[in-house]
Amino acid sequence: MRDAFQVFFNYVGIFFILYMAGYASFLFLSVTVGSSFLYGARRRNLLKNELQGDYYVPVSIIVPAHNESVTIEATIRSLLMLDYRLYEIIVVDDGSTDETAQVMEKAFGMHRINRPIQRKLRCQMVEEIFETSDYKAPITLIRKKNGGKADALNMGINASRYPYFLCMDADSVLQKDSLKKIVYPVLEEDQIVAVGGAVRPCNGAEIVDGQVVQYHMPRKILPCMQVLEYDRSFLAARIFFDKFNGNIIISGAFGLFKKSAVIDAGGYDTSTMGEDMELVVKLHMFCREHGIPYKIRYASDAVCWTQAPEKLSDLCKQRRRWHIGLYQSMISHRKILGNPKYGMVGFLSYFYFLVYELFSPYIEVFGTLTIVLAFLMDFLNVPYMLLYSGIYVAFSAVLSLTAFFARIYTIDLKLSFTDALKAIGLCALEVSCLRFILAWVRATALWGYRKKKSGWGHIERKKINYSSSGTGI
């Protein structure tokens, strides 16, 4: 019996060495490529080697909202300060039970209108429509029956007037130049069907008129660690996938889409919790199956500032929801895996998200339990295990800091010495403690998930540190 366990632990050890070697290689490659790209982009910008000119693509900005009375006004005021000429703002109130609509009506002097909306995409019925044209961009508020975020986005697409739409969360604010920068790829290439933007936690940032005037690491430890995680996991990986048209997720907090392509593909799926990823994968499949030349790009210099959860319970809710959405998207489009028709999307992108995102929490929890079992049975080489774990933590921490400081430098943020020390001190804690807490949360996310509705999750909101010196008229 003991010999059988010895063979089992040997095979488990070989598997984890290969698994971690693959992940470490990808992480190193993505951070290296991402950081190099950011530094190169900064040099080009300093040399003014960017597309310059008075060119604009009309854009409809869609803001789905549910119980966002705390943040909605700051979000809309940030949109009114955008350095862009031709756009409209559409807020879709998806059956809020708080004063989201009342805050909008009072803050922006909106009045009720009667306006027909052509339902190209299926969604819940309209209850009321309000508008105002007193600002640089017309603002429309649509109150509708609750149907979930995807349903609200479909309503916004139906109501939009322009050929491209940008979706963003109601707890986020855009930098002044973000819309201009996320539109750049569309002006450069005519095959663009979607562009993702960079999302960064706004905890600790003071934003005035769409510009970050002061930046500090968040005071609380949990959002601090999320800042490091965002730059390592989200920023670097998406820059790498962008090199071969392989991004299969665009954050729901900030993404630009070609409206006709989205409508042809069927719009947002209202039955999933991961409507952002599901739509992007669906666009890949639709374009390839119909022989349509297309590109899905990532604009790393177009920045959206969003709230990172400050409570562990809220963070767990968020990541549980993300993992369920990932599972639903991967299962729905599983025929992509290894299918030559889908190119690198099927061979690399889907495989990475399957192994290192969907399966990773189960693998990590299994590995932890195996270590405990090996220790209890006196099979564990403790010095070797500690050395292996230390190397992993140090390697991940160095790459996290590389991605973090590269991002800070390339978007001209000033970081104090104290904040730099805080980042250095917390990076090891993030890749060890927080990672394993979230691994357990994700591993248990699918327990009874079919009983959960695909509606809105509730996370505590706080006022965004945003101020405006003007009115946006």
ChimeraX attribute file (.defattr): number of C-alpha atoms within 10 A of each C-alpha:
attribute: neighborCount
match mode: 1-to-1
recipient: residues
	/A:1	5
	/A:2	9
	/A:3	8
	/A:4	9
	/A:5	13
	/A:6	14
	/A:7	11
	/A:8	12
	/A:9	18
	/A:10	11
	/A:11	12
	/A:12	15
	/A:13	15
	/A:14	10
	/A:15	12
	/A:16	14
	/A:17	13
	/A:18	11
	/A:19	15
	/A:20	13
	/A:21	12
	/A:22	14
	/A:23	15
	/A:24	16
	/A:25	10
	/A:26	16
	/A:27	21
	/A:28	19
	/A:29	15
	/A:30	23
	/A:31	27
	/A:32	18
	/A:33	17
	/A:34	27
	/A:35	23
	/A:36	15
	/A:37	18
	/A:38	22
	/A:39	16
	/A:40	13
	/A:41	17
	/A:42	18
	/A:43	13
	/A:44	12
	/A:45	12
	/A:46	10
	/A:47	9
	/A:48	10
	/A:49	11
	/A:50	11
	/A:51	13
	/A:52	8
	/A:53	6
	/A:54	7
	/A:55	13
	/A:56	15
	/A:57	17
	/A:58	17
	/A:59	25
	/A:60	26
	/A:61	26
	/A:62	26
	/A:63	26
	/A:64	25
	/A:65	27
	/A:66	25
	/A:67	20
	/A:68	23
	/A:69	22
	/A:70	19
	/A:71	23
	/A:72	26
	/A:73	22
	/A:74	21
	/A:75	22
	/A:76	24
	/A:77	22
	/A:78	23
	/A:79	26
	/A:80	27
	/A:81	24
	/A:82	22
	/A:83	14
	/A:84	21
	/A:85	15
	/A:86	14
	/A:87	25
	/A:88	22
	/A:89	23
	/A:90	27
	/A:91	26
	/A:92	29
	/A:93	27
	/A:94	28
	/A:95	19
	/A:96	18
	/A:97	13
	/A:98	13
	/A:99	14
	/A:100	22
	/A:101	27
	/A:102	11
	/A:103	17
	/A:104	20
	/A:105	17
	/A:106	11
	/A:107	13
	/A:108	18
	/A:109	13
	/A:110	20
	/A:111	14
	/A:112	14
	/A:113	12
	/A:114	9
	/A:115	11
	/A:116	9
	/A:117	13
	/A:118	11
	/A:119	14
	/A:120	15
	/A:121	18
	/A:122	15
	/A:123	22
	/A:124	16
	/A:125	13
	/A:126	17
	/A:127	11
	/A:128	15
	/A:129	20
	/A:130	21
	/A:131	21
	/A:132	17
	/A:133	15
	/A:134	14
	/A:135	12
	/A:136	18
	/A:137	21
	/A:138	15
	/A:139	22
	/A:140	25
	/A:141	23
	/A:142	22
	/A:143	22
	/A:144	21
	/A:145	17
	/A:146	20
	/A:147	18
	/A:148	24
	/A:149	30
	/A:150	26
	/A:151	27
	/A:152	30
	/A:153	28
	/A:154	27
	/A:155	29
	/A:156	28
	/A:157	31
	/A:158	18
	/A:159	21
	/A:160	22
	/A:161	15
	/A:162	17
	/A:163	15
	/A:164	24
	/A:165	26
	/A:166	26
	/A:167	22
	/A:168	24
	/A:169	21
	/A:170	25
	/A:171	26
	/A:172	24
	/A:173	30
	/A:174	27
	/A:175	22
	/A:176	23
	/A:177	17
	/A:178	23
	/A:179	25
	/A:180	18
	/A:181	17
	/A:182	26
	/A:183	25
	/A:184	19
	/A:185	20
	/A:186	22
	/A:187	14
	/A:188	10
	/A:189	11
	/A:190	11
	/A:191	15
	/A:192	20
	/A:193	24
	/A:194	27
	/A:195	26
	/A:196	26
	/A:197	27
	/A:198	25
	/A:199	25
	/A:200	20
	/A:201	22
	/A:202	26
	/A:203	24
	/A:204	18
	/A:205	19
	/A:206	17
	/A:207	22
	/A:208	18
	/A:209	22
	/A:210	23
	/A:211	19
	/A:212	18
	/A:213	12
	/A:214	13
	/A:215	18
	/A:216	18
	/A:217	22
	/A:218	21
	/A:219	13
	/A:220	12
	/A:221	16
	/A:222	18
	/A:223	23
	/A:224	24
	/A:225	22
	/A:226	21
	/A:227	22
	/A:228	27
	/A:229	21
	/A:230	19
	/A:231	27
	/A:232	25
	/A:233	15
	/A:234	15
	/A:235	24
	/A:236	29
	/A:237	21
	/A:238	26
	/A:239	24
	/A:240	23
	/A:241	21
	/A:242	18
	/A:243	12
	/A:244	15
	/A:245	18
	/A:246	25
	/A:247	26
	/A:248	22
	/A:249	20
	/A:250	25
	/A:251	19
	/A:252	20
	/A:253	22
	/A:254	28
	/A:255	26
	/A:256	28
	/A:257	23
	/A:258	19
	/A:259	23
	/A:260	14
	/A:261	19
	/A:262	23
	/A:263	15
	/A:264	13
	/A:265	17
	/A:266	17
	/A:267	24
	/A:268	27
	/A:269	20
	/A:270	20
	/A:271	16
	/A:272	23
	/A:273	27
	/A:274	26
	/A:275	27
	/A:276	25
	/A:277	24
	/A:278	24
	/A:279	22
	/A:280	25
	/A:281	22
	/A:282	21
	/A:283	24
	/A:284	23
	/A:285	19
	/A:286	17
	/A:287	18
	/A:288	15
	/A:289	11
	/A:290	8
	/A:291	9
	/A:292	11
	/A:293	11
	/A:294	18
	/A:295	23
	/A:296	24
	/A:297	26
	/A:298	26
	/A:299	20
	/A:300	23
	/A:301	19
	/A:302	25
	/A:303	23
	/A:304	23
	/A:305	23
	/A:306	22
	/A:307	22
	/A:308	23
	/A:309	21
	/A:310	21
	/A:311	14
	/A:312	14
	/A:313	11
	/A:314	16
	/A:315	19
	/A:316	18
	/A:317	17
	/A:318	17
	/A:319	16
	/A:320	22
	/A:321	21
	/A:322	18
	/A:323	22
	/A:324	23
	/A:325	21
	/A:326	24
	/A:327	21
	/A:328	19
	/A:329	23
	/A:330	21
	/A:331	11
	/A:332	14
	/A:333	14
	/A:334	14
	/A:335	12
	/A:336	22
	/A:337	19
	/A:338	16
	/A:339	13
	/A:340	11
	/A:341	12
	/A:342	19
	/A:343	17
	/A:344	19
	/A:345	25
	/A:346	19
	/A:347	16
	/A:348	15
	/A:349	20
	/A:350	24
	/A:351	18
	/A:352	17
	/A:353	16
	/A:354	18
	/A:355	14
	/A:356	17
	/A:357	17
	/A:358	19
	/A:359	15
	/A:360	17
	/A:361	23
	/A:362	16
	/A:363	17
	/A:364	17
	/A:365	16
	/A:366	14
	/A:367	15
	/A:368	13
	/A:369	12
	/A:370	17
	/A:371	20
	/A:372	14
	/A:373	14
	/A:374	17
	/A:375	13
	/A:376	10
	/A:377	12
	/A:378	10
	/A:379	15
	/A:380	16
	/A:381	11
	/A:382	13
	/A:383	9
	/A:384	10
	/A:385	12
	/A:386	11
	/A:387	11
	/A:388	12
	/A:389	13
	/A:390	14
	/A:391	12
	/A:392	16
	/A:393	17
	/A:394	15
	/A:395	16
	/A:396	21
	/A:397	24
	/A:398	15
	/A:399	21
	/A:400	29
	/A:401	22
	/A:402	18
	/A:403	26
	/A:404	23
	/A:405	17
	/A:406	19
	/A:407	22
	/A:408	14
	/A:409	14
	/A:410	17
	/A:411	15
	/A:412	10
	/A:413	15
	/A:414	14
	/A:415	15
	/A:416	12
	/A:417	9
	/A:418	11
	/A:419	17
	/A:420	14
	/A:421	10
	/A:422	17
	/A:423	23
	/A:424	16
	/A:425	12
	/A:426	17
	/A:427	25
	/A:428	22
	/A:429	15
	/A:430	25
	/A:431	20
	/A:432	17
	/A:433	11
	/A:434	16
	/A:435	16
	/A:436	16
	/A:437	16
	/A:438	17
	/A:439	21
	/A:440	16
	/A:441	19
	/A:442	25
	/A:443	21
	/A:444	16
	/A:445	19
	/A:446	15
	/A:447	10
	/A:448	8
	/A:449	13
	/A:450	9
	/A:451	7
	/A:452	9
	/A:453	12
	/A:454	21
	/A:455	18
	/A:456	17
	/A:457	14
	/A:458	11
	/A:459	15
	/A:460	12
	/A:461	16
	/A:462	14
	/A:463	13
	/A:464	24
	/A:465	15
	/A:466	21
	/A:467	15
	/A:468	16
	/A:469	8
	/A:470	10
	/A:471	13
	/A:472	17
	/A:473	10
